[in-house]
Amino acid sequence: MEKLKLFFEERAFGVCSRLGEKLNFPIDSIRLFFIYSSFITLGSPVILYVSMAMLMKIRKYFRKMNNPVLFD
């Protein structure tokens, strides 16, 4: 079970961990909130999660464009 958890944590977008760091809130609680609210509201928090993941990727892309690495 631990291997499965590590597999998904490595390949996830990092939205819950980023929110947990910003809000000083346990990451597991945020993940459980997204899971339970997805079941209760028939998946609408998934849209919120994906949009936040896209925003994080776009911000990372623009930061990389502003600070180019000279040696790759």
The first five atom37 places (N, CA, C, CB, O) and aatype in JSON, in Angstrom:
{
  "aatype": [12, 6, 11, 10, 11, 10, 13, 13, 6, 6, 1, 0, 13, 7, 19, 4, 15, 1, 10, 7, 6, 11, 10, 2, 13, 14, 9, 3, 15, 9, 1, 10, 13, 13, 9, 18, 15, 15, 13, 9, 16, 10, 7, 15, 14, 19, 9, 10, 18, 19, 15, 12, 0, 12, 10, 12, 11, 9, 1, 11, 18, 13, 1, 11, 12, 2, 2, 14, 19, 10, 13, 3],
  "atom_mask": [
    [1, 1, 1, 1, 1],
    [1, 1, 1, 1, 1],
    [1, 1, 1, 1, 1],
    [1, 1, 1, 1, 1],
    [1, 1, 1, 1, 1],
    [1, 1, 1, 1, 1],
    [1, 1, 1, 1, 1],
    [1, 1, 1, 1, 1],
    [1, 1, 1, 1, 1],
    [1, 1, 1, 1, 1],
    [1, 1, 1, 1, 1],
    [1, 1, 1, 1, 1],
    [1, 1, 1, 1, 1],
    [1, 1, 1, 0, 1],
    [1, 1, 1, 1, 1],
    [1, 1, 1, 1, 1],
    [1, 1, 1, 1, 1],
    [1, 1, 1, 1, 1],
    [1, 1, 1, 1, 1],
    [1, 1, 1, 0, 1],
    [1, 1, 1, 1, 1],
    [1, 1, 1, 1, 1],
    [1, 1, 1, 1, 1],
    [1, 1, 1, 1, 1],
    [1, 1, 1, 1, 1],
    [1, 1, 1, 1, 1],
    [1, 1, 1, 1, 1],
    [1, 1, 1, 1, 1],
    [1, 1, 1, 1, 1],
    [1, 1, 1, 1, 1],
    [1, 1, 1, 1, 1],
    [1, 1, 1, 1, 1],
    [1, 1, 1, 1, 1],
    [1, 1, 1, 1, 1],
    [1, 1, 1, 1, 1],
    [1, 1, 1, 1, 1],
    [1, 1, 1, 1, 1],
    [1, 1, 1, 1, 1],
    [1, 1, 1, 1, 1],
    [1, 1, 1, 1, 1],
    [1, 1, 1, 1, 1],
    [1, 1, 1, 1, 1],
    [1, 1, 1, 0, 1],
    [1, 1, 1, 1, 1],
    [1, 1, 1, 1, 1],
    [1, 1, 1, 1, 1],
    [1, 1, 1, 1, 1],
    [1, 1, 1, 1, 1],
    [1, 1, 1, 1, 1],
    [1, 1, 1, 1, 1],
    [1, 1, 1, 1, 1],
    [1, 1, 1, 1, 1],
    [1, 1, 1, 1, 1],
    [1, 1, 1, 1, 1],
    [1, 1, 1, 1, 1],
    [1, 1, 1, 1, 1],
    [1, 1, 1, 1, 1],
    [1, 1, 1, 1, 1],
    [1, 1, 1, 1, 1],
    [1, 1, 1, 1, 1],
    [1, 1, 1, 1, 1],
    [1, 1, 1, 1, 1],
    [1, 1, 1, 1, 1],
    [1, 1, 1, 1, 1],
    [1, 1, 1, 1, 1],
    [1, 1, 1, 1, 1],
    [1, 1, 1, 1, 1],
    [1, 1, 1, 1, 1],
    [1, 1, 1, 1, 1],
    [1, 1, 1, 1, 1],
    [1, 1, 1, 1, 1],
    [1, 1, 1, 1, 1]
  ],
  "atom_positions": [
    [[0.82, -1.19, 0.0], [0.0, 0.0, 0.0], [0.88, 1.26, 0.0], [-0.94, -0.01, 1.21], [0.53, 2.27, -0.62]],
    [[1.99, 1.19, 0.69], [2.9, 2.33, 0.77], [3.51, 2.63, -0.6], [4.0, 2.07, 1.79], [3.7, 3.8, -0.95]],
    [[3.81, 1.59, -1.38], [4.36, 1.79, -2.72], [3.35, 2.48, -3.62], [4.78, 0.46, -3.34], [3.71, 3.34, -4.43]],
    [[2.08, 2.1, -3.49], [1.03, 2.73, -4.28], [0.88, 4.21, -3.92], [-0.29, 2.0, -4.07], [0.68, 5.05, -4.79]],
    [[0.96, 4.51, -2.64], [0.86, 5.9, -2.18], [2.03, 6.73, -2.72], [0.84, 5.95, -0.63], [1.83, 7.85, -3.18]],
    [[3.23, 6.2, -2.66], [4.39, 6.91, -3.19], [4.31, 7.1, -4.7], [5.67, 6.15, -2.83], [4.74, 8.13, -5.22]],
    [[3.77, 6.11, -5.4], [3.62, 6.2, -6.85], [2.73, 7.38, -7.22], [3.03, 4.9, -7.4], [3.08, 8.16, -8.11]],
    [[1.59, 7.52, -6.56], [0.68, 8.62, -6.88], [1.2, 9.97, -6.4], [-0.67, 8.36, -6.28], [0.96, 10.99, -7.05]],
    [[1.91, 10.0, -5.28], [2.45, 11.26, -4.79], [3.54, 11.8, -5.71], [3.0, 11.09, -3.39], [3.67, 13.01, -5.87]],
    [[4.33, 10.91, -6.31], [5.39, 11.36, -7.22], [4.83, 11.9, -8.53], [6.35, 10.23, -7.5], [5.41, 12.8, -9.12]],
    [[3.72, 11.36, -8.98], [3.18, 11.73, -10.27], [1.99, 12.68, -10.19], [2.78, 10.5, -11.01], [1.43, 13.05, -11.23]],
    [[1.61, 13.08, -9.03], [0.49, 14.02, -8.87], [0.95, 15.43, -9.16], [-0.1, 13.93, -7.45], [2.15, 15.7, -9.26]],
    [[0.01, 16.32, -9.31], [0.32, 17.7, -9.64], [0.88, 18.48, -8.46], [-0.91, 18.39, -10.14], [1.59, 19.46, -8.66]],
    [[0.59, 18.07, -7.24], [1.1, 18.77, -6.07], [0.19, 19.88, -5.59], [0.0, 0.0, 0.0], [0.63, 20.75, -4.84]],
    [[-1.05, 19.86, -6.01], [-1.98, 20.93, -5.62], [-2.26, 20.87, -4.13], [-3.29, 20.82, -6.41], [-2.21, 21.9, -3.46]],
    [[-2.54, 19.7, -3.61], [-2.88, 19.58, -2.18], [-1.68, 19.92, -1.3], [-3.37, 18.17, -1.87], [-1.84, 20.57, -0.27]],
    [[-0.5, 19.48, -1.7], [0.67, 19.8, -0.89], [0.98, 21.29, -0.93], [1.88, 19.0, -1.37], [1.4, 21.87, 0.07]],
    [[0.77, 21.91, -2.07], [1.01, 23.35, -2.19], [0.02, 24.14, -1.33], [0.9, 23.8, -3.67], [0.39, 25.09, -0.66]],
    [[-1.26, 23.73, -1.36], [-2.25, 24.37, -0.5], [-1.93, 24.17, 0.97], [-3.65, 23.83, -0.81], [-2.08, 25.08, 1.78]],
    [[-1.48, 22.97, 1.32], [-1.12, 22.68, 2.71], [0.03, 23.53, 3.19], [0.0, 0.0, 0.0], [0.04, 23.98, 4.34]],
    [[1.01, 23.76, 2.32], [2.14, 24.61, 2.69], [1.71, 26.06, 2.85], [3.26, 24.52, 1.65], [2.13, 26.74, 3.79]],
    [[0.87, 26.54, 1.94], [0.44, 27.95, 1.99], [-0.46, 28.23, 3.19], [-0.3, 28.31, 0.7], [-0.35, 29.28, 3.82]],
    [[-1.35, 27.29, 3.5], [-2.34, 27.51, 4.56], [-1.91, 26.94, 5.91], [-3.64, 26.9, 4.16], [-2.64, 27.08, 6.89]],
    [[-0.74, 26.3, 5.97], [-0.29, 25.62, 7.19], [-1.35, 24.66, 7.72], [0.07, 26.66, 8.28], [-1.74, 24.71, 8.88]],
    [[-1.79, 23.8, 6.82], [-2.85, 22.85, 7.11], [-2.36, 21.46, 6.71], [-4.18, 23.22, 6.36], [-1.6, 21.35, 5.74]],
    [[-2.75, 20.4, 7.41], [-2.27, 19.05, 7.06], [-2.69, 18.66, 5.64], [-2.8, 18.02, 8.06], [-3.85, 18.84, 5.25]],
    [[-1.75, 18.12, 4.9], [-1.99, 17.76, 3.51], [-3.01, 16.63, 3.4], [-0.68, 17.35, 2.83], [-3.83, 16.62, 2.48]],
    [[-2.97, 15.69, 4.32], [-3.92, 14.57, 4.28], [-5.35, 15.05, 4.43], [-3.59, 13.57, 5.37], [-6.26, 14.5, 3.81]],
    [[-5.57, 16.07, 5.25], [-6.92, 16.61, 5.43], [-7.42, 17.27, 4.16], [-6.94, 17.62, 6.58], [-8.59, 17.16, 3.81]],
    [[-6.54, 17.95, 3.46], [-6.94, 18.6, 2.21], [-7.26, 17.55, 1.15], [-5.82, 19.54, 1.7], [-8.24, 17.69, 0.41]],
    [[-6.46, 16.51, 1.09], [-6.75, 15.43, 0.13], [-8.07, 14.75, 0.43], [-5.63, 14.39, 0.14], [-8.86, 14.48, -0.48]],
    [[-8.32, 14.48, 1.72], [-9.61, 13.88, 2.09], [-10.78, 14.79, 1.77], [-9.61, 13.53, 3.56], [-11.84, 14.32, 1.36]],
    [[-10.59, 16.11, 1.95], [-11.65, 17.06, 1.6], [-11.97, 16.97, 0.11], [-11.23, 18.48, 1.97], [-13.15, 16.93, -0.26]],
    [[-10.95, 16.94, -0.74], [-11.19, 16.84, -2.18], [-11.89, 15.53, -2.53], [-9.87, 16.96, -2.95], [-12.79, 15.52, -3.37]],
    [[-11.49, 14.44, -1.91], [-12.1, 13.14, -2.22], [-13.55, 13.1, -1.78], [-11.32, 12.01, -1.54], [-14.43, 12.73, -2.56]],
    [[-13.82, 13.49, -0.53], [-15.19, 13.44, -0.02], [-16.11, 14.42, -0.73], [-15.21, 13.72, 1.48], [-17.25, 14.09, -1.06]],
    [[-15.61, 15.61, -0.98], [-16.46, 16.59, -1.67], [-16.71, 16.19, -3.12], [-15.82, 17.97, -1.61], [-17.74, 16.55, -3.68]],
    [[-15.79, 15.45, -3.72], [-16.02, 14.96, -5.09], [-17.14, 13.93, -5.12], [-14.74, 14.35, -5.66], [-17.95, 13.91, -6.05]],
    [[-17.2, 13.08, -4.1], [-18.28, 12.1, -4.05], [-19.62, 12.77, -3.74], [-17.98, 11.04, -3.0], [-20.64, 12.39, -4.32]],
    [[-19.61, 13.74, -2.86], [-20.86, 14.38, -2.45], [-21.43, 15.25, -3.57], [-20.63, 15.22, -1.2], [-22.64, 15.25, -3.8]],
    [[-20.57, 15.99, -4.27], [-21.04, 16.93, -5.29], [-20.88, 16.39, -6.71], [-20.3, 18.24, -5.16], [-20.95, 17.16, -7.67]],
    [[-20.68, 15.11, -6.85], [-20.58, 14.44, -8.14], [-19.46, 14.98, -9.02], [-21.88, 14.57, -8.87], [-19.64, 15.1, -10.24]],
    [[-18.31, 15.29, -8.43], [-17.12, 15.58, -9.2], [-16.79, 17.03, -9.47], [0.0, 0.0, 0.0], [-15.8, 17.29, -10.16]],
    [[-17.54, 17.99, -8.98], [-17.23, 19.39, -9.27], [-15.9, 19.85, -8.66], [-18.35, 20.28, -8.77], [-15.26, 20.71, -9.26]],
    [[-15.44, 19.35, -7.52], [-14.11, 19.75, -7.03], [-12.98, 19.27, -7.93], [-13.9, 19.23, -5.63], [-11.87, 19.8, -7.86]],
    [[-13.23, 18.27, -8.75], [-12.21, 17.81, -9.68], [-11.89, 18.92, -10.68], [-12.68, 16.53, -10.42], [-10.73, 19.09, -11.06]],
    [[-12.9, 19.65, -11.11], [-12.7, 20.78, -12.01], [-11.83, 21.84, -11.33], [-14.05, 21.39, -12.45], [-10.92, 22.39, -11.96]],
    [[-12.09, 22.12, -10.08], [-11.3, 23.08, -9.32], [-9.85, 22.58, -9.18], [-11.93, 23.3, -7.92], [-8.91, 23.36, -9.34]],
    [[-9.68, 21.3, -8.89], [-8.34, 20.72, -8.73], [-7.55, 20.82, -10.03], [-8.44, 19.25, -8.27], [-6.38, 21.21, -10.02]],
    [[-8.17, 20.46, -11.14], [-7.47, 20.49, -12.44], [-7.13, 21.92, -12.84], [-8.33, 19.82, -13.53], [-6.06, 22.17, -13.37]],
    [[-8.04, 22.86, -12.58], [-7.75, 24.26, -12.92], [-6.61, 24.8, -12.07], [-9.01, 25.13, -12.74], [-5.78, 25.55, -12.57]],
    [[-6.55, 24.44, -10.8], [-5.44, 24.87, -9.95], [-4.13, 24.24, -10.41], [-5.71, 24.53, -8.48], [-3.08, 24.88, -10.37]],
    [[-4.19, 22.98, -10.84], [-2.98, 22.32, -11.35], [-2.49, 23.0, -12.62], [-3.26, 20.82, -11.62], [-1.29, 23.17, -12.8]],
    [[-3.41, 23.38, -13.49], [-3.02, 24.08, -14.72], [-2.41, 25.44, -14.4], [-4.23, 24.25, -15.65], [-1.42, 25.83, -15.02]],
    [[-2.98, 26.15, -13.45], [-2.41, 27.45, -13.06], [-1.01, 27.29, -12.5], [-3.31, 28.12, -12.03], [-0.13, 28.12, -12.78]],
    [[-0.79, 26.24, -11.71], [0.55, 26.02, -11.17], [1.55, 25.73, -12.28], [0.53, 24.87, -10.16], [2.68, 26.22, -12.24]],
    [[1.15, 24.93, -13.27], [2.05, 24.62, -14.38], [2.34, 25.85, -15.22], [1.45, 23.51, -15.25], [3.48, 26.04, -15.67]],
    [[1.33, 26.68, -15.45], [1.53, 27.91, -16.23], [2.46, 28.86, -15.51], [0.18, 28.6, -16.52], [3.35, 29.45, -16.13]],
    [[2.27, 29.02, -14.2], [3.15, 29.9, -13.43], [4.6, 29.39, -13.45], [2.66, 30.01, -11.97], [5.53, 30.18, -13.57]],
    [[4.77, 28.07, -13.35], [6.1, 27.48, -13.4], [6.74, 27.72, -14.77], [6.03, 25.98, -13.09], [7.93, 28.0, -14.86]],
    [[5.95, 27.6, -15.83], [6.46, 27.83, -17.18], [6.92, 29.27, -17.35], [5.38, 27.49, -18.21], [7.99, 29.52, -17.9]],
    [[6.11, 30.24, -16.89], [6.48, 31.64, -17.03], [7.68, 32.0, -16.18], [5.3, 32.53, -16.68], [8.5, 32.83, -16.58]],
    [[7.79, 31.41, -15.01], [8.97, 31.66, -14.18], [10.23, 31.13, -14.85], [8.8, 31.02, -12.79], [11.29, 31.76, -14.78]],
    [[10.11, 29.99, -15.5], [11.25, 29.43, -16.2], [11.62, 30.3, -17.41], [10.95, 27.98, -16.65], [12.8, 30.42, -17.73]],
    [[10.64, 30.9, -18.06], [10.91, 31.78, -19.2], [11.61, 33.06, -18.75], [9.6, 32.13, -19.93], [12.46, 33.58, -19.48]],
    [[11.28, 33.56, -17.58], [11.89, 34.79, -17.07], [13.3, 34.57, -16.55], [11.03, 35.37, -15.97], [14.11, 35.49, -16.57]],
    [[13.6, 33.38, -16.11], [14.92, 33.04, -15.57], [15.5, 31.87, -16.35], [14.84, 32.71, -14.05], [15.51, 30.75, -15.84]],
    [[15.99, 32.09, -17.55], [16.5, 30.96, -18.33], [17.82, 30.43, -17.75], [16.7, 31.38, -19.79], [18.64, 31.18, -17.21]],
    [[17.99, 29.14, -17.9], [19.21, 28.48, -17.44], [20.21, 28.52, -18.59], [18.93, 27.0, -16.97], [19.87, 28.19, -19.73]],
    [[21.43, 28.92, -18.29], [22.43, 29.03, -19.34], [22.97, 27.69, -19.79], [23.56, 29.9, -18.89], [23.23, 27.48, -20.97]],
    [[23.13, 26.78, -18.84], [23.71, 25.49, -19.15], [22.71, 24.39, -18.82], [25.04, 25.28, -18.39], [22.36, 24.19, -17.65]],
    [[22.25, 23.69, -19.83], [21.33, 22.56, -19.61], [22.05, 21.26, -19.68], [20.21, 22.56, -20.61], [21.44, 20.2, -19.51]]
  ]
}
